[in-house]
Structure formats: C-alpha cells, structure tokens
Amino acid sequence: MFAAAPPLAVGDCPHEDMVALVTALVTALAARTGAPVATLLHTFGEDLLVRFTAVHAPMFERFPNFFDLVAAIDGHITSRCACCTERPRCRASR
C-alpha cells in the first residue's frame, strides 16, 4: 500500500500526511473488522496513552494535564530542529 521509506521523526513530514496515513490505515482496519473508525481511534489513543504514561511516568508527572504535556513536547521538538526556525513546515518544505 505504501512505499518503503527511511524511519521518520517528528517534523520529517507534514501533519496532513500523517493524518492521511492514519486515516487510510484505520479505514482499512474498520473495513476488515467491521468496527467503527471512531471506536478504533479511541481504543488506539487510549492504549497509547496508557503505554506512554507507564514508560515515561516522570515526564507525565511534570505537567498538570495532557494538553500541557503535548504543548511542551511540541515546543521542545521545534526548538531543537533548526529547520523549523528556517522553514514554516520543517523538512517537509524541502
């Protein structure tokens, strides 16, 4: 379905591309299993958050809520990626 590509990191591709990929995968899984897309996305997100909090508990303890954590991660990634200060869409604009 998708061509092989080198491993990606945050900032390597536009957000819209990641949304399109997840949409295609979840839509295919929904068609195969008969489960609603919303249920699959909710279940995946819930499981991912449980795993992240188990593996990275100290990081989660520093923030009062999940949205503050995501904002801090985004700010940290953007500040460490030189191309983000030079281009509006990071490496995607190359």
C-alpha positions as CSV (number, residue, x, y, z in Angstrom):
1,M,0.0,0.0,0.0
2,F,2.8,2.5,0.9
3,A,6.3,2.5,-0.5
4,A,9.2,1.7,1.9
5,A,10.8,4.8,3.4
6,P,13.5,5.6,5.9
7,P,12.4,5.9,9.5
8,L,10.7,9.2,10.3
9,A,11.0,11.6,13.2
10,V,8.6,14.3,14.3
11,G,9.0,17.1,11.8
12,D,10.0,14.9,8.9
13,C,6.7,15.1,7.2
14,P,3.7,17.4,7.1
15,H,0.9,16.8,9.7
16,E,-1.6,16.4,6.9
17,D,0.5,13.4,5.5
18,M,0.4,11.7,8.9
19,V,-3.4,12.3,9.2
20,A,-3.8,10.8,5.7
21,L,-1.8,7.7,6.6
22,V,-3.6,7.1,9.9
23,T,-6.9,7.7,8.1
24,A,-6.1,5.1,5.4
25,L,-4.9,2.5,7.9
26,V,-7.8,3.0,10.2
27,T,-10.3,2.9,7.4
28,A,-8.8,-0.3,6.1
29,L,-8.9,-1.9,9.5
30,A,-12.5,-0.8,10.0
31,A,-13.5,-2.4,6.7
32,R,-11.7,-5.6,7.6
33,T,-13.0,-5.8,11.2
34,G,-16.4,-4.1,10.9
35,A,-15.5,-1.9,13.9
36,P,-16.4,1.8,13.6
37,V,-13.5,4.1,12.8
38,A,-14.2,6.3,15.9
39,T,-14.0,3.2,18.2
40,L,-10.7,2.1,16.6
41,L,-9.2,5.6,17.0
42,H,-10.4,5.9,20.6
43,T,-9.1,2.5,21.5
44,F,-5.7,3.2,19.9
45,G,-5.4,6.6,21.6
46,E,-6.4,5.2,25.0
47,D,-3.9,2.3,24.7
48,L,-1.1,4.6,23.5
49,L,-1.6,7.0,26.4
50,V,-1.6,4.1,28.9
51,R,1.7,2.8,27.5
52,F,3.3,6.3,27.4
53,T,2.3,7.0,31.0
54,A,3.8,3.7,32.1
55,V,7.1,4.1,30.2
56,H,7.5,7.8,30.7
57,A,5.9,8.4,34.0
58,P,8.3,11.1,35.3
59,M,7.6,13.2,32.2
60,F,3.8,13.0,32.7
61,E,4.2,14.0,36.4
62,R,5.7,17.3,35.5
63,F,2.5,18.6,33.7
64,P,-0.9,19.2,35.2
65,N,-2.7,17.8,32.1
66,F,-2.1,16.0,28.8
67,F,-2.5,19.2,26.7
68,D,0.2,21.0,28.6
69,L,2.5,17.9,28.0
70,V,1.8,17.9,24.3
71,A,2.5,21.7,24.1
72,A,5.8,21.2,25.9
73,I,6.8,18.4,23.6
74,D,6.0,20.4,20.5
75,G,7.9,23.4,21.8
76,H,10.9,21.2,22.7
77,I,11.0,19.5,19.3
78,T,10.5,22.8,17.4
79,S,13.3,24.5,19.4
80,R,15.7,21.6,18.7
81,C,15.0,21.4,15.0
82,A,17.0,24.1,13.2
83,C,14.9,23.7,10.0
84,C,11.7,24.7,12.0
85,T,13.1,28.2,12.5
86,E,14.1,28.5,8.9
87,R,11.0,27.0,7.2
88,P,7.4,27.1,8.1
89,R,6.9,23.3,7.6
90,C,10.2,21.9,8.7
91,R,11.8,19.3,6.4
92,A,8.5,18.9,4.5
93,S,9.2,22.2,2.7
94,R,12.5,21.0,1.2
